[in-house]
Amino acid sequence: MMGSLGLLHTPALGSLPLSSCKPTRNKQHLAVPKSIGVTSGSQKFLGHQTFLFAPRISIYRRVQDSSTISAVVTDDSSTMTSAEEDTDNIGILGSDPGLEQYKDHFKYRVRKYAEQKALFEKYERGLEEFAQGYLKFGFNREEDGVMYREWAPAAQEAQLIGDFNGWNGANHNMEKNQFGVWSIKVPDSGENPAIPHNSRVKFRFKHGDGVWVDRIPAWIKYATVDSASFGAPYDGVYWDPPSSERYQFKYPRPPKPKAPRIYEAHVGMSSSEPRINSYREFADDVLPRIRANNYNTVQLMAVMEHSYYASFGYHVTNFFAVSSRSGTPEDLKYLIDKAHSLGLRVLMDVVHSHASNNVTDGLNGFDVGQNSQESYFHTGDRGYHKLWDSRLFNYANWEVLRFLLSNLRWWLEEFKFDGFRFDGVTSMLYHHHGVNMAFTGNYDEYFSEATDADAVLYLMLANSLIHNILPDATVIAEDVSGMPGLGWPVFEGGIGFHYRLAMAIPDKWIDYLKNKNDEDWSMKEICWNLTNRRYTEKCISYAESHDQAIVGDKTIAFLLMDKEMYSGMSCLTDASPTIDRGIALHKMIHFITMALGGEGYLNFMGNEFGHPEWIDFPREGNGWSYEKCRRQWDLVELEHLRYKFMNAFDRAMNLLDDKFLFLASTKQIVSSTNEEDKVIVFERGDLVFVFNFHPENTYDGYKVGCDLPGKYRVALDSDAGEFGGHGRVGHDADHFTSPEGIPGVPETNFNNRPNSFKVLSPPRTCVVYYRVEEEKEEKNDIYLVSVNETFTADAGAQQENFKESAYVEDNDIDANPSNV
């Protein structure tokens, strides 16, 4: 039966009548999608503010009550009737009283999720089985030949062509079943395989106009182009290497960290030379750098094949194929295995929000004017993103769900990725795609007929699938809207992501650097922007990513120092005021973003050492040059250049979290935002952070509040000489606390903190203090440690030593999250 093969076409949520969620007065429902025009404009996030300047032990609260809906959405045997009966108890509603008025919305969402899973169980043997479409579609080897299947209901006739038959499909006509799936089995010829490994193939079909077209198979695992021929089309490649050539993974996945410290990287532009780098070169040369700087996660961009290099990998043409510019599928597996051997987890930047409009090379070539139920994309305006010039998926289509869900499982299981960063989630969540929409935090903006029900359901299914296959996966949403529930578990009515990118933070830093004098920086506004997030849903903070480095903009380092980076970065001469200010603020901006902005941290490749200039991919406008599409690693390796100082501080930031686990701590309290002094004081875990943004003032004996009494010492100092500072803060001083006011009566305390101690705070510095545990001090000497790690590549591979000093106080502190 074809249904058991997963080839049955069954309508999903999008085909439900509008009456199934008809709005009633004063109630909000998850609307069935409708076509809404796209207008140009800007995106801005003004989320639901939850941070208060109050003496609370924790500003985060986890809801402990378990919802009965859990059984409904996690048990595939649940019936639709029981789903409707149990949707009155949805866990997410207990996390935020403001969501209660949108209860019908969440009931509708959860019911449709349960119904969709029940359909998968009935027709496809469950969600996990459904998401193995790559075992049935595309090319799959059988005992005596190769079976090829393609969903193309609009095709009138179809053939398989390629090198194996001289590109003549007359003898390889395909058959079509009642569900629009074409198939053919090509038998082996004796000892010769039916289709040779690494040979070119294409799908040829005739559409309704009687025209024959050649397309790359939708489920192709590899695609290449003749680089010597300008503008040449891509070819699909049948990838089935013999066992001797298949990469065998050697290392297990590293354990999931308590908080991800993410290094965002683009393999192609990671070479120091003006060319495209390879997966294996990245693995051998760049991964050790990342590990040496104490990151625990690598996020790879532009993995999925994209014919237009300058799209940064976001206009995907072949969803199951690795980008051939950097090597083969086996080469990418080598990279991921090498990362795992270094203790680095690997996330993939997955693009399911849209697809390239390239007809010749991409999925769009299967759209020949048919209706939406027979296409991967919506028809008309709803199927086209005007600002991105790309096609938009029809998430209500059964075969589109199979294609995208299988795509996630393919990357997890075949390549051993540890999770995903979903691109363009805002565009998916709303019919307006977030365009010309200034989100204010009003909940009506999130739960209305503007919400794309089909996309929400797809994301719930995707996160459920990912977590079922890989329980320790990390999944991040690129969302600028701040939709409540995006980072809440699916079984409690949320969409299921672990983290949301805090996208407003880099915009604020750029605004400050471009439009404000240092004296006009507002300490309260900086803290509000960094803490403006839902306390029950985690965020990944970042001061800058690849977005801020693209041509037309500048990195933070370049905004701070501009042209003086060309002439003033030598240690052989005194630093100019511009360079001194630039390096100091570069360290402070990135560190306060990390320490206060979220529950994880992200840095884009090269920004850790203040990479100058911008990113500009080869294009006609720059003469197809790779000059600014590379990373100048030599800048940080040259001892006489100041780039090493920013790199060393980045390494120390990460090491500090390694030792004290402050990113994973739910204790986050801002006790002071002094506008006159330009000083911010806050606690994260049991660490005390003091940031002095004043351009000139040094404060001696500056009182800072803290929670626990005792003795405090310097844990990290941005002004240390090792980080290009002036060494004004002593690291051997003990800071003893004094009680403040009446215990348990915050209004009598100092800045609402029960204890305080005094510090030296030079201008444009940040210093972190840790509390010395007296019992451990008696057993262990306290000493200053130079972190100097060497990472050696596998036998036979190139070896690299990266020796950079980063100083932190080491007293063997037990930074158990339960203690903070």
Stockholm file with secondary structure:
# STOCKHOLM 1.0

chainA/1-820         MMGSLGLLHTPALGSLPLSSCKPTRNKQHLAVPKSIGVTSGSQKFLGHQTFLFAPRISIYRRVQDSSTISAVVTDDSSTMTSAEEDTDNIGILGSDPGLEQYKDHFKYRVRKYAEQKALFEKYERGLEEFAQGYLKFGFNREEDGVMYREWAPAAQEAQLIGDFNGWNGANHNMEKNQFGVWSIKVPDSGENPAIPHNSRVKFRFKHGDGVWVDRIPAWIKYATVDSASFGAPYDGVYWDPPSSERYQFKYPRPPKPKAPRIYEAHVGMSSSEPRINSYREFADDVLPRIRANNYNTVQLMAVMEHSYYASFGYHVTNFFAVSSRSGTPEDLKYLIDKAHSLGLRVLMDVVHSHASNNVTDGLNGFDVGQNSQESYFHTGDRGYHKLWDSRLFNYANWEVLRFLLSNLRWWLEEFKFDGFRFDGVTSMLYHHHGVNMAFTGNYDEYFSEATDADAVLYLMLANSLIHNILPDATVIAEDVSGMPGLGWPVFEGGIGFHYRLAMAIPDKWIDYLKNKNDEDWSMKEICWNLTNRRYTEKCISYAESHDQAIVGDKTIAFLLMDKEMYSGMSCLTDASPTIDRGIALHKMIHFITMALGGEGYLNFMGNEFGHPEWIDFPREGNGWSYEKCRRQWDLVELEHLRYKFMNAFDRAMNLLDDKFLFLASTKQIVSSTNEEDKVIVFERGDLVFVFNFHPENTYDGYKVGCDLPGKYRVALDSDAGEFGGHGRVGHDADHFTSPEGIPGVPETNFNNRPNSFKVLSPPRTCVVYYRVEEEKEEKNDIYLVSVNETFTADAGAQQENFKESAYVEDNDIDANPSNV
#=GR chainA/1-820 SS CGGGGTCCCCCCGGGSCGGGGCCCTTCCCCCCCCCCCCCCCCEEECCCCCCCSSCCSCSCCCCCCCCTHHHHHHCTTCCHHHHHHHTTCCGGGGGCGGGGGGHHHHHHHHHHHHHHHHHHHHHHSSHHHHTCGGGTSEEEEETTEEEEEEECTTCSEEEEEEGGGTTCGGGCBCEECTTSEEEEEEECBTTBCSSCTTEEEEEEEECTTSCEEEECCTTCSCEECCTTSTTCCCEEEECCCCGGGSCCCCSCCCCCCSSCEEEEEESTTCSSSSSCCCHHHIIIIIHHHHHHTTCCEEEEESCEECSCGGGTTCSCSEEEEECGGGCCHHHHHHHHHHHHHTTCEEEEEECCSCEECCTTTSGGGGCSSCCGGGSSBCCGGGGEETTTTEECBCTTCHHHHHHHHHHHHHHHHHHCCCEEEETTHHHHHBTTTTTTEEECSCGGGTSSTTBCHHHHHHHHHHHHHHHHHCTTCEEEECCSSCCTTTTSCGGGTSCCCSEEECTHHHHHHHHHHHHCCGGGCCHHHHHHHHHCSCTTSEEEECSCCGGGGBTTSCCHHHHHHGGGGTTSCBTTSCCCHHHHHHHHHHHHHHHHHHHHSCSEEEEETTGGGTCCSCBCCSCGGGTSCCTTSSCCTHHHHCTTBTHHHHHHHHHHHHHHHHHHCCTTCSCEEEEEEETTTTEEEEEETTEEEEEECCSSCCEEEEEEEESSCSEEEEEEETTSGGGTCCCCSCSSCCEECEECSSTTCGGGSBTTBSEEEEEEECTTEEEEEEEECHHHHHHSCCEEEECCCCCCCCTTSCCCCCCCCCEEEECCCCCCGGGC
#=GC SS_cons         CGGGGTCCCCCCGGGSCGGGGCCCTTCCCCCCCCCCCCCCCCEEECCCCCCCSSCCSCSCCCCCCCCTHHHHHHCTTCCHHHHHHHTTCCGGGGGCGGGGGGHHHHHHHHHHHHHHHHHHHHHHSSHHHHTCGGGTSEEEEETTEEEEEEECTTCSEEEEEEGGGTTCGGGCBCEECTTSEEEEEEECBTTBCSSCTTEEEEEEEECTTSCEEEECCTTCSCEECCTTSTTCCCEEEECCCCGGGSCCCCSCCCCCCSSCEEEEEESTTCSSSSSCCCHHHIIIIIHHHHHHTTCCEEEEESCEECSCGGGTTCSCSEEEEECGGGCCHHHHHHHHHHHHHTTCEEEEEECCSCEECCTTTSGGGGCSSCCGGGSSBCCGGGGEETTTTEECBCTTCHHHHHHHHHHHHHHHHHHCCCEEEETTHHHHHBTTTTTTEEECSCGGGTSSTTBCHHHHHHHHHHHHHHHHHCTTCEEEECCSSCCTTTTSCGGGTSCCCSEEECTHHHHHHHHHHHHCCGGGCCHHHHHHHHHCSCTTSEEEECSCCGGGGBTTSCCHHHHHHGGGGTTSCBTTSCCCHHHHHHHHHHHHHHHHHHHHSCSEEEEETTGGGTCCSCBCCSCGGGTSCCTTSSCCTHHHHCTTBTHHHHHHHHHHHHHHHHHHCCTTCSCEEEEEEETTTTEEEEEETTEEEEEECCSSCCEEEEEEEESSCSEEEEEEETTSGGGTCCCCSCSSCCEECEECSSTTCGGGSBTTBSEEEEEEECTTEEEEEEEECHHHHHHSCCEEEECCCCCCCCTTSCCCCCCCCCEEEECCCCCCGGGC
//
